[in-house]
Amino acid sequence: MPLRLALAQIRSQVGDIDGNVERVLDAWRRAADLGADLVVFTELTTTGYPPEDLLLKPEFLRANLDAVRRLATEGPHGTVALVGYVGTEEDDLVADDPADHTGWEVASAAGVSLTNSAAVLADGAVVATYDKFRLPNYGVFDEARYFTPRDEPLVVRVAGVPVGVTICEDLWLEPGPVGRAAQAGAKLVANLNASPYHRGKHAEREDWARRHVRRDGTWLAYVNVVGGQDDVVFDGDSFLLGPDGEVTARGAQFAEDLVVVDVPVETAEVTAACDLDGHTGDRPVLAGQQAAERLDPVGEVWHALVLATRDYCHRNGFEEAIIGLSGGIDSAVVAAVAADALGGEHVLGVAMPSPYSSQHSLDDAESLAKNFGSPYHVLQIEEPMAAVGRVLGDLVVTGFGEQRGDDREAGVAYENIQARLRGVLVMALSNERGSIVLTTGNKSEYAVGYATLYGDMAGGFAPLKDVPKLLVYELARWRNAQGDGELVPVNTIEKAPSAELRPDQRDDDSLPPYEILDDIIEGYVERDLGLRALVERGHDEATVRRVVQLVDRAEYKRRQAAPGPKVTCRAFGRERRVPMTNDWQG
Amino acid sequence: MPLRLALAQIRSQVGDIDGNVERVLDAWRRAADLGADLVVFTELTTTGYPPEDLLLKPEFLRANLDAVRRLATEGPHGTVALVGYVGTEEDDLVADDPADHTGWEVASAAGVSLTNSAAVLADGAVVATYDKFRLPNYGVFDEARYFTPRDEPLVVRVAGVPVGVTICEDLWLEPGPVGRAAQAGAKLVANLNASPYHRGKHAEREDWARRHVRRDGTWLAYVNVVGGQDDVVFDGDSFLLGPDGEVTARGAQFAEDLVVVDVPVETAEVTAACDLDGHTGDRPVLAGQQAAERLDPVGEVWHALVLATRDYCHRNGFEEAIIGLSGGIDSAVVAAVAADALGGEHVLGVAMPSPYSSQHSLDDAESLAKNFGSPYHVLQIEEPMAAVGRVLGDLVVTGFGEQRGDDREAGVAYENIQARLRGVLVMALSNERGSIVLTTGNKSEYAVGYATLYGDMAGGFAPLKDVPKLLVYELARWRNAQGDGELVPVNTIEKAPSAELRPDQRDDDSLPPYEILDDIIEGYVERDLGLRALVERGHDEATVRRVVQLVDRAEYKRRQAAPGPKVTCRAFGRERRVPMTNDWQG
């Protein structure tokens, strides 16, 4: 008889321990009703991922242990569950849990020794635990700040099948813990994940998994959490691999899912931590699951942005988003993402024209709002600009020429006053309505600092923060091809980008074309290429030097930027930690 | 003959590899001129500390290795130098450097294996290297993100004295690498540091050092770097401990120093990595060094703020700071710090009264500027407030009652418009003059979110970010007692604090008294006390709940705050990493 396996791709939320218990129990019961022998959950299921410095709070750790005990007690019998939690020194969940903490010589923040662990829950008890071995401490990950690694494979027998338990990064090492589980006799390796999305990451995960199953002849169940959490988004996209390396089942992308499948994995007599019956009695015939259609590379990003935006807004108590609509491509795409995330009626579009704004921009902004069914207001900033100019008087000489009757040219101070007055207006609406402002900058702008602190950077979440400009265009076209009309006005997509902070301004007056800019940024920011390597990539040296200098200098702005979801292999923010005060160039 | 030892407490700057080479050579030559046998520098001398993700750049790593080679070549002969640098796998500085990287199971960001190392430079060559064992990865530290630990003591003989080499956190473990160096025969242990300041940290360092020397009967030379680096400040404050645990020499606090001292440490025949002559020939008689007077606990903080502010401003190219002066205590102390850091004439004070500002506030602001010899402007915000109110019209109903002839009460939107228009004005001056805006918020305000994003939070550096309100008062009084007059107006210190955003507003209308607030914040933020523990500390439960909730909710604001120097044992920012989206309370 095959093993009936459930991949429980749930939405485990950071800090919501009680809610996570409910989510586990719900999925577990559904899996039990379907006759599953084993249900596999995600990494740190109880606490959500990443819990960060909540892990330093003793009461939080205790609540997490209580949650595991409660799950063991309340979960359905018969179906074995693998659940992620935080292990601690005082962890007496299982009587003879080994407590060997030697060999770890990084000074950790936690006073106690913590582990990133999985509990095996069966028939009312915690019957075994596993502690993660490979702790990622690069990119967005800080696991060495909290956890101690252990190097002890765990194999439990479920309905006769030896099942190895591993956690996330354990997979990304060869042979590593997955290989050791197989050596210890596992025929199916379960891998519990909280793996943040970025473009193309799915293939990397599958490649790693494939190496293991082909080497060891095992099955591998990869289960990933779903949801947005501050600056990362988890895409679910769980899968089951057979020993031939073929995917035989899949979870949805960017949505909760419970995949139940019969796995023709062999049973074996091996030394196991425990021997569990699994489901007994009748079990229903499984409906043939239709594998969800895979998203294309741009659609994947769209869904990542929508989920990240929805979760950030809703989980922080915001139903409505306010967006400054310029008529340009960035604010249009942010509004479209927000409309898909929150409903168009919960997106408040605000156009804030200055004397330099063109009529076509206003028209495009209005069409966009109309297309998504969003309320829309026009607030003229000319009068506040003049009032601020009068207050500043001679202290700011650049830009108030018209008011003061002289002919000096507008400078950066004047441009920024426009952007910042817009910030004042959207934030006033935010305070008044209890709504969140979404900022509209894209990764290319954040990279070179072409954004005004406290101006267009003002807001609570930045959906496009990790989206390079050229990809913003692709997203607009992708959305317009979804069959519900050309919602992003074609004119917005086709016109030359401009900040409209002075007459006839265009982005490419002062920046290289985005084809060049985005490639340099990708090389410099995402791949740590130096000046020489960037020039070897085919770019003009002066351009490279200029862009690199702009990127370095703008770090102080990015430190004050709103969070936004990671979608590339290196996002600004927690994933790229560079000093502001820094004399190194390149 | 005693060993002549130099503690080279230099200013090593992040990313300034060439400059750091010059600083080392300068101090080394001065030490050689004074006949020193050994000069001890600081941790990661070549790169500055913390280099963060610059460590992922291959060209940066190569430049760092070149710097060590250049130092070896150009340094004076006779005087042995210990210099911190980044070791890499391809590091062929010393021919038979062991390359054993096993046993490390944290997945690191760097593609190569890096070490936090010290080089022994003598007579034109790198003669030995040591790799740090204990890598801090808590608080502000991320060393496991970059480095591999090694557990191999290094003892070199200098003028017959066995000298053990250790790096920073190696000290904070018993017996640890310091003990192992002594076991390997060291009579003097050198400890190279980049140890960020916080209040009372000096005693902790000395206590650790004392344990080692008393246990092992050795001498210990603790050498720490000096300077501000983004959100930490290094205080120097190097010291030499004798085997009895007494401090026999000390470096300055918050200033560069080269301490040269004759150490009556015994020579010994031990197995050492190398045997170096040290200084040969005549050496001058050392002038009796006058130990610098120790700063008192408040003066220590003052100097930390001044150094941090000066370095942030100057290293980022700013000569002048702009400060919004409200007449209140926070902006007064920030202005005083800035005046001490940059010179009073480089501080531009700007009062921006609204209709709710009192005349005494304006008077106090003006006196303060005058006392520090700072230029001062008054910019009335009433007219821009009215203009913004007219633009918002019916969209913001709270607060524009007067203009619109109704009697609805001013709300948070209206209050924030005032703060944000002030942000617009100071930032316009910043853009126009190329000056930095210093924000004036203190730790108590950042904690509970009593600060306006893009308003009073607008600026490049936040000197008081980690200074609780009660300590702000102590700082003002301390500065007034320095003998150059009561520069901070007494009225500013004595009046009840108010944001003056509506008539007769006082901080304690909506917050508990600062005696209570600061204590709860200290317990919750710096010590991870939960609700129960805070109540047990003697606080009212409802007050505790309210404060804790305010702190949790304000995390999103702090993520967009300017950097400011750490002066307590846990600062906001990189030292306290908590999720914004988080359902856990307490």
HADDOCK unambig.tbl for C-alpha pairs under 7 A between the chains (distance, minus, plus):
assign (segid A and resid 14 and name CA) (segid B and resid 582 and name CA) 5.41 0.50 0.50
assign (segid A and resid 14 and name CA) (segid B and resid 583 and name CA) 6.60 0.50 0.50
assign (segid A and resid 15 and name CA) (segid B and resid 582 and name CA) 5.14 0.50 0.50
assign (segid A and resid 15 and name CA) (segid B and resid 583 and name CA) 4.64 0.50 0.50
assign (segid A and resid 15 and name CA) (segid B and resid 584 and name CA) 4.32 0.50 0.50
assign (segid A and resid 16 and name CA) (segid B and resid 583 and name CA) 4.88 0.50 0.50
assign (segid A and resid 16 and name CA) (segid B and resid 584 and name CA) 5.94 0.50 0.50
assign (segid A and resid 51 and name CA) (segid B and resid 579 and name CA) 6.90 0.50 0.50
assign (segid A and resid 52 and name CA) (segid B and resid 577 and name CA) 5.94 0.50 0.50
assign (segid A and resid 52 and name CA) (segid B and resid 578 and name CA) 5.48 0.50 0.50
assign (segid A and resid 52 and name CA) (segid B and resid 579 and name CA) 6.56 0.50 0.50
assign (segid A and resid 53 and name CA) (segid B and resid 576 and name CA) 6.67 0.50 0.50
assign (segid A and resid 53 and name CA) (segid B and resid 577 and name CA) 5.36 0.50 0.50
assign (segid A and resid 53 and name CA) (segid B and resid 578 and name CA) 5.18 0.50 0.50
assign (segid A and resid 54 and name CA) (segid B and resid 578 and name CA) 6.43 0.50 0.50
assign (segid A and resid 56 and name CA) (segid B and resid 528 and name CA) 6.88 0.50 0.50
assign (segid A and resid 57 and name CA) (segid B and resid 528 and name CA) 5.70 0.50 0.50
assign (segid A and resid 59 and name CA) (segid B and resid 530 and name CA) 6.74 0.50 0.50
assign (segid A and resid 105 and name CA) (segid B and resid 134 and name CA) 5.90 0.50 0.50
assign (segid A and resid 106 and name CA) (segid B and resid 134 and name CA) 5.86 0.50 0.50
assign (segid A and resid 106 and name CA) (segid B and resid 135 and name CA) 5.08 0.50 0.50
assign (segid A and resid 106 and name CA) (segid B and resid 136 and name CA) 5.86 0.50 0.50
assign (segid A and resid 106 and name CA) (segid B and resid 137 and name CA) 6.35 0.50 0.50
assign (segid A and resid 106 and name CA) (segid B and resid 144 and name CA) 6.93 0.50 0.50
assign (segid A and resid 107 and name CA) (segid B and resid 134 and name CA) 6.66 0.50 0.50
assign (segid A and resid 107 and name CA) (segid B and resid 135 and name CA) 6.16 0.50 0.50
assign (segid A and resid 107 and name CA) (segid B and resid 136 and name CA) 4.74 0.50 0.50
assign (segid A and resid 107 and name CA) (segid B and resid 137 and name CA) 5.75 0.50 0.50
assign (segid A and resid 107 and name CA) (segid B and resid 138 and name CA) 6.82 0.50 0.50
assign (segid A and resid 108 and name CA) (segid B and resid 136 and name CA) 6.85 0.50 0.50
assign (segid A and resid 108 and name CA) (segid B and resid 137 and name CA) 5.62 0.50 0.50
assign (segid A and resid 108 and name CA) (segid B and resid 138 and name CA) 5.33 0.50 0.50
assign (segid A and resid 109 and name CA) (segid B and resid 137 and name CA) 6.85 0.50 0.50
assign (segid A and resid 109 and name CA) (segid B and resid 138 and name CA) 4.22 0.50 0.50
assign (segid A and resid 109 and name CA) (segid B and resid 139 and name CA) 6.49 0.50 0.50
assign (segid A and resid 134 and name CA) (segid B and resid 105 and name CA) 5.81 0.50 0.50
assign (segid A and resid 134 and name CA) (segid B and resid 106 and name CA) 5.83 0.50 0.50
assign (segid A and resid 134 and name CA) (segid B and resid 107 and name CA) 6.64 0.50 0.50
assign (segid A and resid 135 and name CA) (segid B and resid 106 and name CA) 5.07 0.50 0.50
assign (segid A and resid 135 and name CA) (segid B and resid 107 and name CA) 6.12 0.50 0.50
assign (segid A and resid 136 and name CA) (segid B and resid 106 and name CA) 5.89 0.50 0.50
assign (segid A and resid 136 and name CA) (segid B and resid 107 and name CA) 4.72 0.50 0.50
assign (segid A and resid 136 and name CA) (segid B and resid 108 and name CA) 6.83 0.50 0.50
assign (segid A and resid 137 and name CA) (segid B and resid 106 and name CA) 6.38 0.50 0.50
assign (segid A and resid 137 and name CA) (segid B and resid 107 and name CA) 5.72 0.50 0.50
assign (segid A and resid 137 and name CA) (segid B and resid 108 and name CA) 5.59 0.50 0.50
assign (segid A and resid 137 and name CA) (segid B and resid 109 and name CA) 6.80 0.50 0.50
assign (segid A and resid 137 and name CA) (segid B and resid 144 and name CA) 6.79 0.50 0.50
assign (segid A and resid 137 and name CA) (segid B and resid 145 and name CA) 5.26 0.50 0.50
assign (segid A and resid 138 and name CA) (segid B and resid 107 and name CA) 6.83 0.50 0.50
assign (segid A and resid 138 and name CA) (segid B and resid 108 and name CA) 5.35 0.50 0.50
assign (segid A and resid 138 and name CA) (segid B and resid 109 and name CA) 4.20 0.50 0.50
assign (segid A and resid 138 and name CA) (segid B and resid 145 and name CA) 5.46 0.50 0.50
assign (segid A and resid 139 and name CA) (segid B and resid 109 and name CA) 6.48 0.50 0.50
assign (segid A and resid 144 and name CA) (segid B and resid 106 and name CA) 6.94 0.50 0.50
assign (segid A and resid 144 and name CA) (segid B and resid 137 and name CA) 6.79 0.50 0.50
assign (segid A and resid 144 and name CA) (segid B and resid 144 and name CA) 6.74 0.50 0.50
assign (segid A and resid 145 and name CA) (segid B and resid 137 and name CA) 5.28 0.50 0.50
assign (segid A and resid 145 and name CA) (segid B and resid 138 and name CA) 5.47 0.50 0.50
assign (segid A and resid 229 and name CA) (segid B and resid 581 and name CA) 6.50 0.50 0.50
assign (segid A and resid 230 and name CA) (segid B and resid 580 and name CA) 6.56 0.50 0.50
assign (segid A and resid 230 and name CA) (segid B and resid 581 and name CA) 6.10 0.50 0.50
assign (segid A and resid 312 and name CA) (segid B and resid 581 and name CA) 6.90 0.50 0.50
assign (segid A and resid 315 and name CA) (segid B and resid 581 and name CA) 6.58 0.50 0.50
assign (segid A and resid 316 and name CA) (segid B and resid 581 and name CA) 6.23 0.50 0.50
assign (segid A and resid 379 and name CA) (segid B and resid 391 and name CA) 5.98 0.50 0.50
assign (segid A and resid 380 and name CA) (segid B and resid 391 and name CA) 6.59 0.50 0.50
assign (segid A and resid 383 and name CA) (segid B and resid 387 and name CA) 6.09 0.50 0.50
assign (segid A and resid 384 and name CA) (segid B and resid 384 and name CA) 5.56 0.50 0.50
assign (segid A and resid 384 and name CA) (segid B and resid 387 and name CA) 5.02 0.50 0.50
assign (segid A and resid 384 and name CA) (segid B and resid 388 and name CA) 5.76 0.50 0.50
assign (segid A and resid 387 and name CA) (segid B and resid 383 and name CA) 6.10 0.50 0.50
assign (segid A and resid 387 and name CA) (segid B and resid 384 and name CA) 5.02 0.50 0.50
assign (segid A and resid 387 and name CA) (segid B and resid 387 and name CA) 6.86 0.50 0.50
assign (segid A and resid 388 and name CA) (segid B and resid 384 and name CA) 5.76 0.50 0.50
assign (segid A and resid 391 and name CA) (segid B and resid 379 and name CA) 5.97 0.50 0.50
assign (segid A and resid 391 and name CA) (segid B and resid 380 and name CA) 6.59 0.50 0.50
assign (segid A and resid 396 and name CA) (segid B and resid 429 and name CA) 6.55 0.50 0.50
assign (segid A and resid 396 and name CA) (segid B and resid 432 and name CA) 6.03 0.50 0.50
assign (segid A and resid 412 and name CA) (segid B and resid 431 and name CA) 6.48 0.50 0.50
assign (segid A and resid 413 and name CA) (segid B and resid 428 and name CA) 5.02 0.50 0.50
assign (segid A and resid 413 and name CA) (segid B and resid 431 and name CA) 4.91 0.50 0.50
assign (segid A and resid 413 and name CA) (segid B and resid 432 and name CA) 5.47 0.50 0.50
assign (segid A and resid 417 and name CA) (segid B and resid 424 and name CA) 6.37 0.50 0.50
assign (segid A and resid 417 and name CA) (segid B and resid 428 and name CA) 6.52 0.50 0.50
assign (segid A and resid 420 and name CA) (segid B and resid 424 and name CA) 6.13 0.50 0.50
assign (segid A and resid 424 and name CA) (segid B and resid 417 and name CA) 6.36 0.50 0.50
assign (segid A and resid 424 and name CA) (segid B and resid 420 and name CA) 6.13 0.50 0.50
assign (segid A and resid 428 and name CA) (segid B and resid 413 and name CA) 5.02 0.50 0.50
assign (segid A and resid 428 and name CA) (segid B and resid 417 and name CA) 6.53 0.50 0.50
assign (segid A and resid 429 and name CA) (segid B and resid 396 and name CA) 6.55 0.50 0.50
assign (segid A and resid 431 and name CA) (segid B and resid 412 and name CA) 6.50 0.50 0.50
assign (segid A and resid 431 and name CA) (segid B and resid 413 and name CA) 4.92 0.50 0.50
assign (segid A and resid 432 and name CA) (segid B and resid 396 and name CA) 6.04 0.50 0.50
assign (segid A and resid 432 and name CA) (segid B and resid 413 and name CA) 5.47 0.50 0.50
assign (segid A and resid 454 and name CA) (segid B and resid 454 and name CA) 4.95 0.50 0.50
assign (segid A and resid 528 and name CA) (segid B and resid 56 and name CA) 6.88 0.50 0.50
assign (segid A and resid 528 and name CA) (segid B and resid 57 and name CA) 5.68 0.50 0.50
assign (segid A and resid 530 and name CA) (segid B and resid 59 and name CA) 6.71 0.50 0.50
assign (segid A and resid 559 and name CA) (segid B and resid 560 and name CA) 6.76 0.50 0.50
assign (segid A and resid 560 and name CA) (segid B and resid 559 and name CA) 6.76 0.50 0.50
assign (segid A and resid 560 and name CA) (segid B and resid 560 and name CA) 4.03 0.50 0.50
assign (segid A and resid 560 and name CA) (segid B and resid 561 and name CA) 5.75 0.50 0.50
assign (segid A and resid 560 and name CA) (segid B and resid 562 and name CA) 6.42 0.50 0.50
assign (segid A and resid 561 and name CA) (segid B and resid 560 and name CA) 5.76 0.50 0.50
assign (segid A and resid 562 and name CA) (segid B and resid 560 and name CA) 6.42 0.50 0.50
assign (segid A and resid 576 and name CA) (segid B and resid 53 and name CA) 6.67 0.50 0.50
assign (segid A and resid 577 and name CA) (segid B and resid 52 and name CA) 5.95 0.50 0.50
assign (segid A and resid 577 and name CA) (segid B and resid 53 and name CA) 5.36 0.50 0.50
assign (segid A and resid 578 and name CA) (segid B and resid 52 and name CA) 5.50 0.50 0.50
assign (segid A and resid 578 and name CA) (segid B and resid 53 and name CA) 5.17 0.50 0.50
assign (segid A and resid 578 and name CA) (segid B and resid 54 and name CA) 6.43 0.50 0.50
assign (segid A and resid 579 and name CA) (segid B and resid 51 and name CA) 6.92 0.50 0.50
assign (segid A and resid 579 and name CA) (segid B and resid 52 and name CA) 6.57 0.50 0.50
assign (segid A and resid 580 and name CA) (segid B and resid 230 and name CA) 6.54 0.50 0.50
assign (segid A and resid 581 and name CA) (segid B and resid 229 and name CA) 6.49 0.50 0.50
assign (segid A and resid 581 and name CA) (segid B and resid 230 and name CA) 6.10 0.50 0.50
assign (segid A and resid 581 and name CA) (segid B and resid 312 and name CA) 6.91 0.50 0.50
assign (segid A and resid 581 and name CA) (segid B and resid 315 and name CA) 6.59 0.50 0.50
assign (segid A and resid 581 and name CA) (segid B and resid 316 and name CA) 6.23 0.50 0.50
assign (segid A and resid 582 and name CA) (segid B and resid 14 and name CA) 5.41 0.50 0.50
assign (segid A and resid 582 and name CA) (segid B and resid 15 and name CA) 5.14 0.50 0.50
assign (segid A and resid 583 and name CA) (segid B and resid 14 and name CA) 6.59 0.50 0.50
assign (segid A and resid 583 and name CA) (segid B and resid 15 and name CA) 4.64 0.50 0.50
assign (segid A and resid 583 and name CA) (segid B and resid 16 and name CA) 4.88 0.50 0.50
assign (segid A and resid 584 and name CA) (segid B and resid 15 and name CA) 4.31 0.50 0.50
assign (segid A and resid 584 and name CA) (segid B and resid 16 and name CA) 5.93 0.50 0.50
